[in-house]
């Protein structure tokens, strides 16, 4: 599946007709910062990350175009995963890991069905220097730093090609309420099949391009409209997981074969152009030695000048 998706995506991106390339313009930018400091404050497991999107395509008409490859998203991400105790973890806890990803995705719509298809290169290990970044950040703000032993035992250097496919349909329940069931397949750095649903209460976000954060499932605004006000968003999903490079068998940690997420948040935009988002996500256990789930928070804030 990965080879097919990657070849198709790169073909669409690189062999687009001159007319397509000429018509393509920058449509928007979105990002989401996630950290357990904004949630349960425990500094563990899926402890922190960032995902951002830069989008180009034909003039936005309130939905993605029908053509595969017409609308392109450059997606960048970074994430740190850590054991519960970053000084002296208990046996059976997850190993430390740093990941940086860069990917190209396309969004299109056929009938009522919305598609997001793409590929990422996920870089793992000390080559990302994320362990050094966390060590410096924690030292600067007098926070407990990961021990040398934890850093030395982190997931090693690797580059994992990863393919992602999401399909969803939006249904209007009222003037201000929509429900969107979706399915997602991911193969590569983590291999899983996921099904879930998103609920939106409010007009903000309608007619815009929303991109899903890979860790929390929260959707952030990448192509924004002129709406003002706020919307409340909720969602949940469950995944069947077959493999994760974050939890290799060589680490001695046993991967859970299912994974749950439950999330809620609020997005707002003022007439002055101030936009923001805050959301909380419950992440279920990912490995057998994990004693409980965790709650992480996600934020975005932008002031237009």
C-alpha positions in Angstrom: 0.0 0.0 0.0 2.8 2.4 0.9 4.5 2.1 -2.5 1.3 2.6 -4.4 0.3 5.7 -2.4 3.7 7.2 -2.6 4.1 6.7 -6.3 0.7 8.1 -7.0 1.2 11.1 -4.8 4.6 12.0 -6.2 3.3 11.6 -9.7 0.5 14.0 -9.1 2.8 16.5 -7.4 5.7 16.4 -9.9 3.9 15.7 -13.2 1.0 18.2 -12.8 0.2 20.0 -16.0 1.6 23.6 -16.4 -2.0 24.9 -16.1 -2.3 23.2 -12.7 1.0 24.6 -11.5 0.1 28.1 -12.7 -3.3 28.0 -10.9 -2.0 26.7 -7.7 -1.6 29.3 -4.9 -0.9 29.3 -1.2 -4.1 28.7 0.5 -3.2 28.6 4.2 -1.1 27.5 7.1 -2.1 25.6 10.2 -0.3 24.1 13.3 -1.0 22.4 16.6 1.2 22.1 19.6 0.5 19.2 21.9 2.0 18.6 25.3 0.9 16.8 28.5 1.9 20.0 30.4 -1.4 21.4 29.0 -3.2 18.2 30.1 -2.4 16.1 33.1 1.0 17.6 33.6 2.8 14.3 34.1 5.6 14.7 31.5 5.4 11.1 30.3 4.7 8.8 27.4 3.3 10.9 24.5 4.8 13.9 26.2 5.0 16.5 23.5 4.9 17.3 19.8 4.1 19.8 17.0 2.5 19.3 13.7 2.2 22.0 11.0 0.7 22.2 7.5 1.3 24.5 4.5 -1.3 24.2 1.8 -1.3 25.1 -1.9 -4.0 24.6 -4.5 -6.6 26.2 -6.8 -8.8 29.0 -5.4 -10.6 27.7 -2.3 -14.3 27.1 -3.0 -15.4 25.9 0.5 -14.3 22.3 -0.1 -11.3 20.4 -1.5 -11.2 20.0 -5.3 -12.2 16.8 -7.0 -8.8 16.2 -8.6 -6.2 14.0 -6.9 -3.0 16.1 -6.5 -4.6 19.5 -7.2 -4.4 20.5 -3.5 -1.1 19.8 -1.8 -0.2 19.9 1.8 3.4 20.0 3.1 3.2 18.4 6.6 6.0 18.8 9.2 6.0 17.2 12.6 8.1 16.5 15.7 7.4 14.4 18.7 9.0 13.2 21.9 8.0 10.0 23.7 9.3 9.1 27.1 8.9 6.6 29.9 6.9 7.5 33.0 10.0 8.3 35.0 12.6 10.0 32.8 15.3 9.7 35.4 14.9 6.0 36.4 12.2 4.2 34.6 10.7 0.9 35.8 11.4 -2.2 33.8 8.8 -2.7 31.1 8.2 1.0 30.5 8.4 2.4 27.0 11.8 3.5 25.7 12.6 7.2 25.0 12.1 8.2 21.4 12.4 11.3 19.3 10.8 11.6 15.9 10.8 14.3 13.1 8.6 13.8 10.0 8.2 15.5 6.7 5.5 14.6 4.3 3.4 15.5 1.2 -0.3 15.0 1.3 -3.2 15.7 -1.0 -6.9 16.4 -0.1 -9.7 15.9 -2.5 -13.5 15.3 -2.5 -15.5 12.9 -4.6 -19.3 13.3 -4.0 -19.7 13.4 -0.3 -16.5 11.6 0.5 -13.5 13.5 1.6 -10.0 12.0 1.1 -6.6 12.8 2.6 -3.8 10.7 1.1 -0.1 11.1 1.6 3.3 9.9 2.6 5.8 10.9 5.2 9.4 10.2 6.0 9.8 9.7 9.8 13.3 10.2 11.2 13.9 8.5 14.5 16.7 8.5 17.1 19.5 10.7 18.3 19.9 12.0 14.7 16.8 14.2 15.4 18.6 15.9 18.4 15.2 16.1 20.1 16.7 14.5 23.3 19.3 17.3 23.4 16.5 19.9 22.9 14.4 18.5 25.7 17.5 18.3 28.0 18.3 21.9 27.3 14.7 23.1 27.6 14.2 21.3 30.9 17.6 22.6 32.2 16.7 26.2 31.3 13.4 26.1 33.1 14.6 24.0 36.1 12.5 20.9 35.1 13.6 17.3 35.7 15.9 16.3 32.8 16.0 12.9 31.2 18.9 10.9 32.6 21.9 9.9 30.5 20.8 6.3 30.8 17.4 7.0 29.4 18.8 9.0 26.5 21.4 6.2 25.8 18.6 3.6 25.7 16.4 5.6 23.3 15.1 4.2 20.0 18.0 4.2 17.5 18.5 6.1 14.3 16.1 5.0 11.5 14.1 6.5 8.6 10.6 5.0 8.2 8.6 5.8 5.1 4.9 6.0 6.2 1.7 6.1 4.1 -1.6 7.6 5.4 -5.1 7.4 4.0 -8.2 8.9 5.5 -11.7 8.9 4.2 -14.7 10.7 5.8 -18.1 12.1 5.2 -19.8 15.1 6.8 -23.5 15.1 7.7 -25.4 18.2 8.8 -27.6 17.5 11.8 -28.7 21.2 12.2 -27.6 24.7 11.1 -24.7 24.5 13.5 -24.1 20.8 14.1 -22.2 18.4 11.9 -21.1 14.8 12.4 -18.3 13.2 10.4 -17.5 9.5 10.6 -14.1 8.6 9.2 -11.7 5.7 8.7 -7.9 5.9 8.6 -5.2 3.5 7.5 -1.5 4.1 8.4 1.4 1.9 7.4 5.1 2.5 8.2 6.3 4.0 11.4 3.1 2.8 13.0 0.8 0.4 11.2 -2.8 0.5 12.2 -6.4 0.8 11.0 -8.6 3.3 12.8 -12.3 4.2 12.8 -14.0 7.1 14.5 -16.2 10.1 14.5 -16.0 13.9 14.9 -18.7 16.2 16.1 -18.7 20.0 15.6 -21.1 22.4 17.3 -20.9 25.8 15.7 -20.3 27.4 12.3 -16.5 27.9 12.8 -14.7 25.3 10.8 -17.4 24.8 8.2 -16.2 25.3 4.6 -12.6 25.1 5.7 -9.8 22.6 5.4 -9.2 20.8 8.7 -6.1 18.6 9.0 -5.9 15.8 11.6 -3.1 15.7 14.1 -1.5 12.2 14.1 -1.1 11.9 17.9 -4.4 13.2 19.3 -6.8 13.1 16.3 -7.7 16.8 16.9 -8.3 18.6 13.7 -6.8 22.0 13.2 -7.6 24.7 10.6 -5.2 24.8 7.6 -7.4 26.8 5.2 -9.5 29.3 7.1 -12.7 31.2 6.2 -14.0 34.6 7.5 -16.2 33.1 10.2 -16.1 34.7 13.6 -17.3 33.2 16.8 -16.5 29.7 18.2 -17.2 26.1 17.7 -17.0 23.2 20.2 -15.5 20.0 18.8 -15.6 16.5 20.1 -14.5 13.1 18.8 -13.5 9.6 19.5 -11.8 6.7 17.7 -10.4 3.2 18.1 -7.6 1.6 16.2 -6.4 -1.9 15.6 -2.6 -1.7 15.8 -0.2 -4.3 14.3 3.2 -2.6 14.6 5.0 0.5 16.0 8.6 1.5 15.6 8.2 3.4 18.9 7.6 0.0 20.7 9.9 -2.5 18.9 9.9 -6.1 20.1 13.6 -5.7 20.8 12.8 -3.2 23.6 11.0 -6.0 25.6 7.8 -3.9 25.6 4.6 -5.7 24.4 2.5 -3.6 22.1 -1.3 -3.4 22.8 -3.3 -4.5 19.8 -5.9 -1.8 20.2 -5.7 1.9 21.0 -8.5 4.4 22.0 -8.7 8.2 21.9 -11.4 10.6 23.2 -11.1 14.3 22.6 -12.9 17.7 23.0 -11.9 21.2 22.3 -13.0 24.7 21.4 -11.8 26.9 18.5 -12.6 30.6 18.2 -11.9 33.6 15.9 -12.6 37.2 16.8 -13.5 40.1 14.3 -10.0 41.4 15.0 -8.4 38.3 13.5 -7.4 36.6 16.7 -7.8 32.9 16.4 -7.2 30.1 18.9 -7.8 26.5 19.8 -7.5 24.5 23.1 -8.4 20.9 23.3 -7.9 17.9 25.6 -7.4 14.3 24.5 -7.5 11.1 26.4 -5.0 8.6 25.0 -5.5 5.0 26.0 -2.8 2.5 26.9 -0.4 1.7 24.1 1.7 -1.1 25.7 1.1 -3.8 28.3 3.3 -2.2 31.0 1.4 1.1 30.8 -0.5 1.5 34.0 -3.1 3.9 32.7 -4.0 6.3 29.9 -3.0 9.9 29.8 -4.5 13.3 29.0 -2.6 15.7 26.7 -3.5 19.2 25.8 -3.3 20.9 22.4 -3.1 24.6 21.7 -2.9 27.1 18.9 -3.0 30.9 19.1 -2.6 33.4 16.3 -2.8 37.2 16.2 -3.2 38.9 12.8 -1.2 42.1 12.3 
